Amino acid sequence: MNLTDFKILTFDCYGTLIDWETGMVNALAPLTARAKQPLTRDRILEAHARHESAQQRWTPARRYSELLAIVYKRLAEEWGVAASWEEALAYGRSIKDWPAFADTAGALQYLKKYYKLAILSNVDNASFALSNVRLQVEFDAVFTAEDIGSYKPASRNFDYMLEKLGGMGIAPGEVLHTAESLFHDHEPATAAGLATCWIHRRHAEGGFGATMKPATEPKVDFRFTSMAELAKAHQEALRG
């Protein structure tokens, strides 16, 4: 299998292209600053992952920005901090402030020359539009949880994407699904029969951060620690 074998790269956005962990920690600072217990970065992210994943199971049709407000409320309760609903709503609106990784825009602009690019994300359309400004590339397709009515790792998100890509003339064997999260992306993408590329952003920290631990560690076809590494590997593949 070679990186040049594919027609389209389908991307998770948050955690892969957008540094959602930094965005979350920064936006949660008004809450965590009032907590009486010590909260490390990883403890904050792991608690967020638990509540976010549970809320996505219970309310799969809720828009992501609204779902994050509920996550904020659950975190406040867990940490014993009084928090207003307006604070919770402000956290949901913070997606627009989450930064892109420094290498994302340049790598996407390079890859756009050789592939179609698509997004498959657990986000709502309005929030993604704000993040897309930071990504500085026009995607050929954007599939959101709001479009589909469920959140990854639900298999129907991948089924929906593949059906729509099929309408664009793209077969499953021409898709390389590219993501950080083993839980949200690599497990279900592998189950759907897709080739996968792991952008292991957390390679230096270890653990799973803002994502849940997968039930099993799925096989991945390509592994890089950044989007810049992926772009460089593609250049090398072209030289053959």
C-alpha positions in Angstrom: 0.0 0.0 0.0 1.3 3.4 -1.0 0.2 6.9 -0.1 -0.3 7.6 -3.8 -2.9 4.8 -4.1 -5.8 7.0 -2.9 -8.1 9.5 -4.6 -9.4 11.2 -1.4 -8.2 11.8 2.2 -11.0 12.0 4.7 -10.2 13.8 7.9 -11.3 13.9 11.4 -11.0 17.6 12.3 -10.7 18.1 16.1 -7.6 16.5 17.5 -6.2 16.0 14.1 -6.3 19.4 12.3 -7.5 21.6 15.2 -5.8 21.5 18.6 -8.9 20.8 20.5 -7.1 19.8 23.7 -5.5 23.2 24.0 -8.7 24.8 23.0 -10.7 22.9 25.7 -8.2 23.5 28.5 -8.1 27.2 27.7 -11.9 27.5 27.5 -12.4 25.5 30.7 -10.0 27.8 32.7 -12.8 29.8 34.3 -14.2 26.5 35.7 -11.0 24.7 36.6 -9.6 27.8 38.4 -12.5 27.5 40.9 -12.1 23.8 41.5 -10.8 22.9 45.0 -9.1 19.7 43.9 -5.9 19.7 41.8 -6.7 19.2 38.1 -3.8 18.3 35.8 -4.2 18.8 32.1 -4.7 15.1 31.5 -7.2 14.8 34.3 -9.2 17.6 32.8 -9.1 16.1 29.3 -10.0 12.6 30.5 -13.0 13.8 32.5 -14.1 15.8 29.4 -13.8 12.6 27.3 -16.0 10.6 29.7 -18.8 13.2 29.8 -18.6 14.0 26.1 -18.7 10.4 25.0 -21.6 9.7 27.3 -23.6 12.7 26.2 -23.0 11.8 22.5 -24.5 8.4 23.2 -27.5 9.8 25.1 -28.3 12.7 22.8 -26.9 11.8 19.4 -28.9 14.4 17.5 -27.9 17.4 19.6 -25.7 20.0 18.0 -22.1 19.8 19.2 -21.9 23.3 20.5 -25.0 22.6 22.6 -23.7 19.3 23.7 -20.5 20.9 25.0 -22.6 23.2 27.2 -24.0 20.1 28.9 -20.5 18.6 29.2 -19.5 21.8 31.0 -22.4 21.4 33.4 -21.4 17.8 34.1 -17.8 18.8 34.7 -18.9 21.5 37.1 -21.0 19.0 39.1 -18.2 16.5 39.2 -15.7 19.0 40.5 -18.1 20.6 42.9 -18.0 24.1 41.3 -21.0 26.4 40.9 -21.4 27.4 37.3 -24.1 29.3 35.5 -25.9 28.1 32.3 -24.5 31.2 30.5 -21.0 30.0 31.3 -21.8 26.6 29.9 -23.2 28.1 26.7 -20.1 30.2 26.4 -18.0 27.1 26.6 -20.0 25.6 23.7 -19.3 28.7 21.7 -15.6 28.5 22.3 -15.0 26.1 19.4 -14.3 29.1 17.2 -11.3 29.9 19.4 -9.7 26.5 19.3 -6.4 26.8 17.4 -5.2 24.9 14.4 -2.0 22.9 14.8 0.9 24.9 13.3 1.5 22.5 10.5 -2.1 21.9 9.5 -2.8 24.6 6.9 0.4 24.2 5.0 0.1 20.4 4.9 -3.6 20.6 3.7 -2.7 23.1 1.0 0.0 20.7 -0.3 -2.2 17.6 -0.1 -5.0 19.4 -2.0 -2.8 19.4 -5.1 -2.9 15.6 -5.2 -6.1 14.5 -3.5 -9.7 15.4 -2.9 -10.1 16.3 0.8 -13.2 15.7 3.0 -14.1 16.1 6.6 -16.0 13.6 8.8 -16.3 15.3 12.1 -18.3 15.2 15.4 -19.2 18.8 15.0 -22.1 21.1 13.9 -22.0 23.0 10.6 -21.8 26.5 12.1 -18.9 25.6 14.4 -17.0 23.8 11.6 -17.4 26.9 9.3 -15.6 29.0 12.0 -12.8 26.4 12.4 -12.4 26.0 8.6 -11.2 29.6 8.4 -8.1 28.4 10.4 -7.6 25.4 8.1 -7.2 27.7 5.0 -8.3 25.1 2.4 -11.6 24.4 0.6 -12.8 20.8 1.3 -14.5 18.8 -1.4 -17.1 17.5 1.1 -17.9 18.1 4.7 -19.9 15.5 6.7 -20.8 16.6 10.2 -22.6 14.9 13.1 -25.3 17.4 12.6 -25.8 16.2 9.1 -25.9 12.6 10.1 -27.7 12.7 13.4 -25.2 10.6 15.3 -21.6 10.9 16.6 -18.5 8.8 15.8 -17.7 6.1 16.6 -21.1 5.1 15.4 -20.8 3.1 12.2 -23.6 5.0 10.5 -21.4 8.1 10.3 -19.0 6.1 8.1 -21.8 4.5 6.2 -23.2 7.9 5.4 -19.9 9.3 4.3 -19.2 6.3 2.0 -22.7 6.6 0.5 -22.1 10.3 -0.3 -18.6 9.7 -1.6 -20.0 6.9 -3.8 -22.3 9.6 -5.4 -19.1 11.6 -6.2 -17.6 8.6 -8.0 -15.3 7.6 -5.2 -15.1 3.9 -4.1 -14.2 2.8 -0.6 -10.8 1.5 -1.8 -9.9 5.0 -2.9 -10.4 6.5 0.6 -7.7 7.0 3.2 -9.2 8.0 6.5 -6.8 10.2 8.4 -7.3 10.9 12.1 -5.8 11.1 15.6 -8.5 9.3 17.6 -8.3 5.5 17.7 -11.6 5.5 19.5 -13.7 7.8 17.3 -12.0 7.1 14.0 -9.7 4.2 13.5 -11.8 1.5 15.1 -14.9 2.3 13.1 -13.0 3.1 9.9 -11.2 -0.3 10.1 -14.6 -2.0 10.7 -15.9 -0.2 7.6 -13.0 -1.7 5.5 -11.2 1.6 5.0 -7.5 2.2 4.9 -6.3 4.4 7.7 -3.6 6.9 8.5 -2.9 7.7 12.2 -1.8 11.3 12.9 -0.5 10.5 16.4 -0.5 14.0 17.8 -0.2 12.7 21.4 2.9 10.6 20.7 4.9 12.6 23.3 2.3 12.7 26.0 1.0 9.1 26.0 -2.5 8.3 27.0 -5.7 9.2 25.2 -6.3 12.7 26.4 -9.7 14.1 25.2 -10.7 10.7 23.6 -11.8 7.5 25.2 -9.6 4.5 25.1 -10.5 2.1 22.3 -11.8 -1.4 23.1 -8.9 -2.8 21.1 -6.0 -1.1 19.4 -6.9 -1.2 15.7 -4.4 -1.8 13.0 -3.4 1.3 11.0 -1.9 1.4 7.6 0.1 4.6 8.0 1.4 6.4 11.1 2.8 9.9 11.4 3.1 12.3 14.4 2.0 15.3 12.4 0.4 16.5 9.2 3.8 17.8 8.2 5.1 14.3 8.4 2.3 13.0 6.2 3.0 15.7 3.6 6.7 14.9 3.6 6.0 11.1 3.3 3.8 11.9 0.2 6.6 13.8 -1.4 8.9 10.9 -0.8 6.4 8.5 -2.3 6.2 10.6 -5.4 9.9 10.4 -5.8 9.4 6.6 -5.5 
